[in-house]
């Protein structure tokens, strides 16, 4: 009874969230772009391994050669789990469960991550369906259906949606990353498949997730979510969702979540709210303590002192400018967390000269953005004496309570790799990138534009080595 009351309370909060209202009343452009990005991510995950390998070789021949080297190390018995994950673009812990458990090979399975997933022990707690006629904006949605050339909603056509049986499959939570998969059991699974759909073509995504124990929403449409096409069978398809949390989940024992799953009619619109056909409020739980027990590892903090002179690119609004700066007196605090899901390296500016502004410190920790413009800090690493450079995950920059920013990357190196890598050594490299020109215009100390173009970004950057050091493994 308590769970049912919690479910109803969470549903009401989800519906009342400003985000939910925005989704229902006026779908803005950013979520559409976000979903395009999500679809690209899921397409990458779903692409067969050999096809991914060929595309990877064409895009990044140096990194491809590195992967080949690691495969040779695997054959020689030098490396274990790292062979399947090193060199993988934009590794995130949640990627692990996009491959169903029964399809993970001996080479791709990581024992430590398996323990995290198994420790979570997720289970279903209940669900409720809301179809279009029950929604407050049903008339508007039906109007859009007609405008887009579709029939008005007919319960007889869509009654089967109420018979979908969601079932949480796996949950991965390591203190920062939170990902889960839900199997949508239905005899109409073909409707959700891009390859097998007939007249009815649907999509499903997690709009947001609510953490009941603290009454906080932890997911939004900017999270990565979507259907895993390769999971399709005639009896169901798997839905994936992942979020990076700004702070650890609170509570203990078995915790409760409700996912708001939107069912979209692709024939009306493949991304926008006007295609909304129904919503599933699905509640599940997992064991927070056991997941963290399996995920947690050693952590240590050290100071990295910088020196020399570099060019710092700063960007604010429609301005971008370069400033020569001295690094003497700049101290980066490095926090390394050796978790079951990878090595988290986090950097923040602990000290800086008096003439450094807060914005300069922020720009020092700028990450690459998705349009190809590259400025600020990058982290890379090498193994042993080999000069092949590996890129870790796409960095995340989060504001901290002390008004600083933390720049975090994840290395796909797991505890089962440590002994072998202690013999080879892992060297971390910090590099600062400056933008020399933007669309053929030199970037000096006063460069600006009225508005950054949406497309056609062409930048020339320079790399400035900051620091190189061996990473001490536990």
C-alpha positions as CSV (number, residue, x, y, z in Angstrom):
1,X,0.0,0.0,0.0
2,X,2.9,2.4,0.8
3,X,4.5,1.8,-2.6
4,X,1.2,2.5,-4.3
5,X,0.8,5.8,-2.5
6,X,4.4,6.7,-3.3
7,X,3.7,5.9,-7.0
8,X,0.7,8.1,-7.1
9,X,2.6,10.9,-5.4
10,X,5.5,10.6,-7.8
11,X,3.1,10.6,-10.8
12,X,1.5,13.8,-9.6
13,X,4.9,15.5,-9.1
14,X,6.1,14.4,-12.5
15,X,3.0,15.8,-14.2
16,X,3.4,19.1,-12.3
17,X,7.1,19.6,-13.0
18,X,7.8,22.7,-15.1
19,X,9.6,20.4,-17.5
20,X,6.5,18.2,-17.9
21,X,4.4,21.3,-18.5
22,X,6.8,22.5,-21.1
23,X,6.8,19.1,-22.8
24,X,3.0,19.2,-23.0
25,X,2.4,22.8,-24.0
26,X,5.3,23.9,-26.2
27,X,8.0,21.5,-27.3
28,X,11.2,23.6,-27.8
29,X,14.0,22.9,-30.3
30,X,16.7,21.8,-27.8
31,X,15.0,18.5,-26.8
32,X,14.7,17.7,-30.5
33,X,18.4,18.2,-31.0
34,X,19.0,16.3,-27.8
35,X,17.1,13.3,-29.1
36,X,19.0,13.4,-32.4
37,X,22.2,13.2,-30.3
38,X,20.7,10.3,-28.3
39,X,19.7,8.5,-31.5
40,X,23.3,8.9,-32.8
41,X,24.6,7.5,-29.5
42,X,22.2,4.5,-29.6
43,X,23.0,3.9,-33.3
44,X,26.6,3.6,-32.3
45,X,25.8,1.2,-29.5
46,X,23.5,-0.9,-31.8
47,X,25.9,-1.1,-34.8
48,X,27.4,-4.6,-35.1
49,X,30.9,-4.8,-33.7
50,X,32.7,-5.4,-37.0
51,X,30.9,-2.5,-38.6
52,X,31.9,-0.3,-35.6
53,X,35.5,-1.4,-36.0
54,X,35.6,-0.5,-39.6
55,X,34.1,2.9,-39.0
56,X,36.4,3.5,-36.1
57,X,39.4,2.6,-38.3
58,X,38.4,5.2,-40.9
59,X,37.7,7.9,-38.4
60,X,40.7,7.4,-36.1
61,X,43.5,5.4,-37.7
62,X,45.9,6.0,-34.8
63,X,43.5,4.9,-32.1
64,X,42.6,1.9,-34.3
65,X,46.2,0.9,-34.4
66,X,46.2,1.2,-30.6
67,X,43.2,-1.2,-30.4
68,X,45.1,-3.7,-32.6
69,X,48.0,-3.4,-30.2
70,X,45.9,-4.1,-27.2
71,X,44.4,-7.1,-28.9
72,X,47.9,-8.5,-29.4
73,X,48.5,-7.9,-25.7
74,X,45.3,-9.8,-24.9
75,X,46.5,-12.7,-27.0
76,X,49.8,-12.7,-25.1
77,X,47.9,-12.8,-21.8
78,X,49.0,-9.3,-20.8
79,X,45.6,-7.5,-20.5
80,X,42.1,-8.7,-19.7
81,X,39.0,-6.5,-19.6
82,X,40.8,-3.5,-21.0
83,X,41.1,-5.2,-24.4
84,X,37.4,-4.7,-25.2
85,X,37.0,-1.2,-23.8
86,X,40.1,0.8,-24.3
87,X,39.9,3.1,-27.4
88,X,36.1,3.0,-27.3
89,X,34.8,6.5,-28.1
90,X,33.0,8.3,-25.3
91,X,33.0,5.3,-22.8
92,X,30.4,5.7,-20.2
93,X,29.6,3.0,-17.5
94,X,26.0,2.8,-18.7
95,X,27.1,1.6,-22.1
96,X,27.9,-1.7,-20.4
97,X,24.3,-2.8,-20.0
98,X,23.2,-1.8,-23.5
99,X,24.5,-5.3,-24.4
100,X,22.1,-7.9,-22.8
101,X,23.7,-10.1,-20.2
102,X,23.3,-13.3,-22.3
103,X,25.2,-11.6,-25.2
104,X,28.3,-10.4,-23.3
105,X,31.3,-12.3,-24.4
106,X,34.2,-13.4,-22.3
107,X,36.2,-10.6,-23.8
108,X,33.7,-7.8,-23.2
109,X,32.4,-8.9,-19.8
110,X,34.0,-7.1,-16.8
111,X,33.6,-9.1,-13.6
112,X,33.6,-6.0,-11.3
113,X,30.8,-4.3,-13.3
114,X,28.8,-7.6,-13.3
115,X,29.0,-7.5,-9.5
116,X,27.6,-3.9,-9.5
117,X,24.7,-4.9,-11.8
118,X,23.9,-8.0,-9.8
119,X,24.1,-6.3,-6.5
120,X,21.5,-3.8,-7.5
121,X,18.9,-6.6,-7.8
122,X,16.2,-4.5,-9.4
123,X,12.5,-5.5,-9.4
124,X,9.2,-4.1,-10.7
125,X,6.9,-2.4,-8.3
126,X,4.0,-1.4,-10.5
127,X,2.9,0.7,-13.4
128,X,0.0,2.8,-14.7
129,X,-1.0,3.8,-18.3
130,X,-2.4,7.1,-19.5
131,X,-3.5,7.2,-23.1
132,X,-4.2,10.3,-25.2
133,X,-7.9,10.7,-24.4
134,X,-7.0,11.0,-20.7
135,X,-4.5,13.8,-21.2
136,X,-5.3,17.5,-20.5
137,X,-4.2,18.4,-24.0
138,X,-6.0,15.6,-25.8
139,X,-7.8,17.9,-28.2
140,X,-4.6,19.6,-29.3
141,X,-2.8,16.3,-29.8
142,X,-5.7,14.9,-31.8
143,X,-5.7,18.0,-33.9
144,X,-2.0,17.5,-34.6
145,X,-2.7,13.9,-35.6
146,X,-5.1,15.1,-38.3
147,X,-2.8,17.9,-39.4
148,X,-0.1,15.4,-40.0
149,X,-2.3,13.1,-42.0
150,X,-3.2,10.5,-39.4
151,X,-6.5,9.3,-38.1
152,X,-7.9,10.8,-34.9
153,X,-7.1,8.7,-31.9
154,X,-9.3,5.5,-31.8
155,X,-9.2,3.4,-28.7
156,X,-9.7,0.3,-30.8
157,X,-6.5,0.9,-32.7
158,X,-4.4,1.5,-29.6
159,X,-5.9,-0.5,-26.8
160,X,-3.0,-2.9,-26.9
161,X,-0.7,-0.2,-25.5
162,X,-2.3,-0.7,-22.1
163,X,-1.2,-4.3,-22.3
164,X,2.5,-3.6,-22.5
165,X,4.3,-5.2,-19.6
166,X,7.4,-3.2,-18.5
167,X,10.0,-5.1,-16.6
168,X,13.2,-3.6,-15.3
169,X,16.1,-5.7,-16.5
170,X,19.4,-4.3,-15.2
171,X,20.4,-1.3,-13.1
172,X,23.9,0.1,-13.0
173,X,24.7,2.7,-10.3
174,X,28.2,3.5,-9.1
175,X,27.7,6.7,-7.1
176,X,27.7,9.0,-10.2
177,X,26.5,7.0,-13.2
178,X,22.9,5.8,-13.1
179,X,21.6,3.7,-16.0
180,X,18.9,1.1,-16.4
181,X,17.2,-1.0,-19.0
182,X,13.5,-1.9,-19.1
183,X,12.1,-4.6,-21.3
184,X,8.8,-3.7,-22.9
185,X,7.0,-7.1,-23.2
186,X,4.3,-6.9,-25.9
187,X,3.0,-9.0,-28.8
188,X,3.1,-5.8,-30.8
189,X,6.8,-5.2,-30.4
190,X,7.2,-4.8,-34.2
191,X,5.6,-1.4,-33.9
192,X,8.6,-0.2,-32.0
193,X,11.2,-1.5,-34.4
194,X,12.6,0.7,-37.1
195,X,13.2,-2.4,-39.3
196,X,10.0,-4.4,-38.6
197,X,7.2,-1.9,-38.0
198,X,4.1,-1.9,-40.2
199,X,1.4,0.7,-40.4
200,X,1.8,1.5,-36.7
201,X,5.2,2.9,-35.9
202,X,6.0,3.9,-32.3
203,X,9.0,5.1,-30.3
204,X,9.5,5.1,-26.6
205,X,11.8,7.2,-24.4
206,X,12.2,8.1,-20.7
207,X,11.2,11.7,-20.3
208,X,12.3,11.9,-16.7
209,X,12.9,9.7,-13.6
210,X,11.9,10.5,-10.1
211,X,13.8,9.3,-7.1
212,X,11.1,8.7,-4.4
213,X,13.3,8.5,-1.3
214,X,14.3,12.2,-1.6
215,X,11.5,13.4,-3.7
216,X,13.9,14.6,-6.4
217,X,13.8,14.3,-10.1
218,X,17.1,12.9,-11.4
219,X,16.5,12.6,-15.1
220,X,15.4,14.9,-17.9
221,X,15.0,14.8,-21.7
222,X,18.7,15.7,-21.9
223,X,19.6,12.3,-20.5
224,X,20.4,9.5,-23.0
225,X,17.4,7.4,-23.6
226,X,15.9,5.3,-26.4
227,X,15.1,1.8,-27.7
228,X,17.9,-0.6,-28.4
229,X,17.0,-1.9,-31.9
230,X,19.2,-5.0,-31.7
231,X,17.2,-6.1,-28.6
232,X,14.0,-6.5,-30.7
233,X,12.2,-9.8,-30.7
234,X,8.5,-10.5,-31.7
235,X,7.7,-10.5,-28.0
236,X,9.4,-7.3,-26.8
237,X,12.1,-4.6,-27.1
238,X,14.4,-3.0,-24.5
239,X,14.4,0.7,-23.5
240,X,17.6,2.2,-22.2
241,X,18.1,5.3,-20.0
242,X,21.2,6.9,-18.5
243,X,21.9,10.0,-16.4
244,X,24.9,11.5,-14.7
245,X,24.0,12.6,-11.3
246,X,25.2,15.9,-9.8
247,X,25.2,14.3,-6.4
248,X,25.0,10.8,-5.0
249,X,21.7,9.3,-4.3
250,X,20.7,9.4,-0.6
251,X,19.0,6.8,1.4
252,X,19.8,3.1,2.1
253,X,18.5,-0.3,1.3
254,X,15.9,-0.7,-1.5
255,X,15.1,2.6,-3.1
256,X,12.1,3.4,-5.3
257,X,12.1,5.1,-8.7
258,X,9.3,6.1,-11.2
259,X,10.2,6.5,-14.9
260,X,7.9,8.5,-17.1
261,X,8.0,6.7,-20.4
262,X,6.5,8.5,-23.4
263,X,5.0,6.5,-26.2
264,X,5.3,8.5,-29.4
265,X,3.6,7.9,-32.7
266,X,6.4,8.3,-35.3
267,X,3.8,8.7,-38.1
268,X,2.8,11.9,-36.5
269,X,6.3,13.1,-35.6
270,X,9.4,11.2,-34.8
271,X,10.6,13.4,-32.0
272,X,8.2,16.2,-31.0
273,X,5.5,16.2,-28.3
274,X,2.7,16.4,-30.9
275,X,3.3,12.7,-31.6
276,X,2.6,11.7,-27.9
277,X,0.2,8.8,-27.8
278,X,0.4,7.7,-24.2
279,X,2.5,7.7,-21.0
280,X,3.6,4.8,-18.9
281,X,4.4,5.6,-15.2
282,X,6.6,2.6,-14.3
283,X,7.9,2.1,-10.8
284,X,10.9,-0.1,-9.9
285,X,13.3,-0.4,-7.1
286,X,16.9,-1.6,-6.6
287,X,19.3,-2.2,-3.7
288,X,21.3,1.0,-3.3
289,X,23.6,-0.3,-0.6
290,X,24.6,-3.5,-2.5
291,X,25.2,-1.6,-5.7
292,X,27.5,0.9,-4.0
293,X,29.3,-1.8,-2.0
294,X,30.2,-3.5,-5.3
295,X,31.1,-0.2,-7.1
296,X,33.2,1.6,-4.5
297,X,36.9,1.4,-4.5
298,X,40.0,3.3,-3.4
299,X,40.2,7.1,-3.8
300,X,43.1,9.5,-3.4
301,X,43.7,13.2,-3.9
302,X,46.9,14.8,-5.0
303,X,48.0,18.3,-6.2
304,X,49.3,18.9,-9.7
305,X,51.4,22.1,-9.9
306,X,51.5,23.8,-13.3
307,X,54.2,26.2,-14.7
308,X,55.2,28.0,-17.8
309,X,53.3,30.3,-20.1
310,X,50.3,29.4,-22.4
311,X,47.5,31.0,-24.4
312,X,44.1,30.7,-22.7
313,X,41.1,30.9,-24.9
314,X,38.1,32.4,-23.2
315,X,34.6,32.4,-24.5
316,X,31.5,34.2,-23.2
317,X,28.3,35.0,-25.0
318,X,29.3,35.9,-28.6
319,X,32.9,36.7,-27.6
320,X,36.0,34.6,-27.8
321,X,39.4,35.9,-27.0
322,X,43.0,34.7,-26.3
323,X,45.0,35.8,-23.4
324,X,48.7,34.9,-22.7
325,X,48.9,33.7,-19.1
326,X,51.5,32.4,-16.7
327,X,50.7,29.1,-15.0
328,X,53.2,29.5,-12.1
329,X,51.1,29.3,-9.0
330,X,48.2,27.4,-10.6
331,X,47.5,24.2,-8.7
332,X,45.1,21.6,-9.9
333,X,43.6,19.2,-7.3
334,X,43.3,15.7,-8.8
335,X,40.9,13.3,-7.3
336,X,41.2,9.7,-8.6
337,X,38.4,7.2,-7.8
338,X,39.2,3.6,-8.6
339,X,35.7,2.2,-9.1
340,X,34.5,-1.0,-10.5
341,X,33.2,0.9,-13.5
342,X,36.4,2.6,-14.4
343,X,38.9,5.2,-13.1
344,X,37.3,8.6,-12.5
345,X,39.8,11.4,-12.7
346,X,38.5,14.7,-11.5
347,X,40.3,18.1,-11.6
348,X,39.5,21.5,-10.1
349,X,41.6,24.7,-9.8
350,X,42.6,24.7,-6.1
351,X,45.0,27.7,-6.3
352,X,45.7,30.4,-8.9
353,X,47.6,33.7,-9.0
354,X,45.7,36.8,-7.7
355,X,45.2,38.2,-11.2
356,X,43.3,35.1,-12.4
357,X,39.6,35.7,-12.5
358,X,37.0,33.1,-11.7
359,X,36.1,33.0,-15.4
360,X,39.7,32.2,-16.3
361,X,39.7,29.3,-14.0
362,X,36.4,28.1,-15.6
363,X,37.8,28.4,-19.1
364,X,40.9,26.5,-18.2
365,X,38.6,23.5,-17.5
366,X,36.4,23.9,-20.6
367,X,35.7,20.6,-22.4
368,X,35.3,19.8,-26.1
369,X,31.8,20.6,-27.3
370,X,29.7,18.6,-29.8
371,X,30.2,20.9,-32.7
372,X,33.9,20.2,-33.0
373,X,35.2,23.4,-31.4
374,X,38.0,22.5,-29.1
375,X,39.4,24.6,-26.4
376,X,40.4,24.2,-22.8
377,X,41.7,21.1,-21.0
378,X,41.9,17.6,-22.4
379,X,43.1,14.5,-20.6
380,X,44.7,11.5,-22.4
381,X,46.8,8.5,-21.4
382,X,49.3,6.0,-22.7
383,X,50.2,2.5,-21.7
384,X,53.8,1.4,-21.0
385,X,56.4,2.8,-23.3
386,X,54.0,2.8,-26.3
387,X,53.3,6.3,-27.7
388,X,49.7,5.6,-28.8
389,X,47.5,8.1,-27.1
390,X,44.1,7.0,-25.7
391,X,41.2,9.3,-25.2
392,X,38.9,8.7,-22.1
393,X,35.3,9.6,-21.9
394,X,33.8,12.9,-23.0
395,X,34.5,15.2,-20.0
396,X,31.8,16.5,-17.7
397,X,32.2,19.9,-15.9
398,X,30.1,20.4,-12.8
399,X,29.8,23.4,-10.5
400,X,31.0,22.6,-6.9
401,X,29.7,24.0,-3.6
402,X,32.8,26.2,-3.2
403,X,32.1,28.0,-6.5
404,X,34.8,26.0,-8.4
405,X,34.2,23.6,-11.2
406,X,35.2,19.9,-11.4
407,X,36.3,18.5,-14.7
408,X,35.9,14.7,-14.8
409,X,36.7,12.0,-17.2
410,X,36.4,8.2,-16.9
411,X,39.2,5.8,-18.0
412,X,37.8,2.3,-19.1
413,X,40.4,0.6,-16.8
414,X,39.0,-1.8,-14.3
415,X,40.4,-3.5,-11.2
416,X,41.1,-6.8,-13.1
417,X,43.5,-4.8,-15.3
418,X,45.6,-3.3,-12.5
419,X,48.2,-6.0,-12.0
420,X,49.0,-6.2,-15.7
421,X,49.1,-2.4,-16.0
422,X,51.4,-2.0,-13.0
423,X,54.0,-3.7,-15.1
424,X,53.4,-1.5,-18.1
425,X,52.5,1.7,-16.4
426,X,49.8,4.2,-17.2
427,X,50.9,7.8,-18.0
428,X,48.3,10.6,-17.9
429,X,48.8,13.7,-20.0
430,X,47.1,17.1,-19.5
431,X,46.9,19.4,-22.5
432,X,45.5,22.9,-23.0
433,X,44.0,23.8,-26.3
434,X,43.7,27.3,-27.7
435,X,41.6,28.4,-30.7
436,X,43.8,30.2,-33.2
437,X,41.1,30.9,-35.8
438,X,37.4,30.6,-36.2
439,X,35.9,30.2,-39.7
440,X,39.2,31.6,-41.1
441,X,39.2,34.6,-38.9
442,X,42.1,34.9,-36.4
443,X,41.0,34.9,-32.8
444,X,42.9,37.7,-31.0
445,X,42.1,39.5,-27.8
446,X,38.9,41.2,-29.1
447,X,37.3,38.7,-31.6
448,X,33.5,38.5,-31.5
449,X,30.5,37.6,-33.6
450,X,26.8,38.7,-33.5
451,X,25.8,35.1,-33.1
452,X,27.7,31.8,-33.3
453,X,26.6,30.0,-36.4
454,X,24.4,26.9,-35.9
455,X,26.4,25.0,-38.5
456,X,29.7,25.4,-40.3
457,X,32.1,25.6,-37.5
458,X,35.7,25.5,-38.7
459,X,38.4,26.1,-36.1
460,X,42.2,25.8,-36.1
461,X,43.6,25.0,-32.6
462,X,47.0,24.6,-31.0
463,X,47.9,22.1,-28.4
464,X,50.0,23.1,-25.4
465,X,51.3,20.4,-23.1
466,X,50.7,21.1,-19.4
467,X,51.8,18.1,-17.5
468,X,52.6,14.4,-17.8
469,X,52.8,12.0,-14.9
470,X,52.5,8.3,-14.1
471,X,49.1,7.2,-12.6
472,X,49.6,5.2,-9.5
473,X,47.2,2.2,-9.4
474,X,46.0,0.7,-6.1
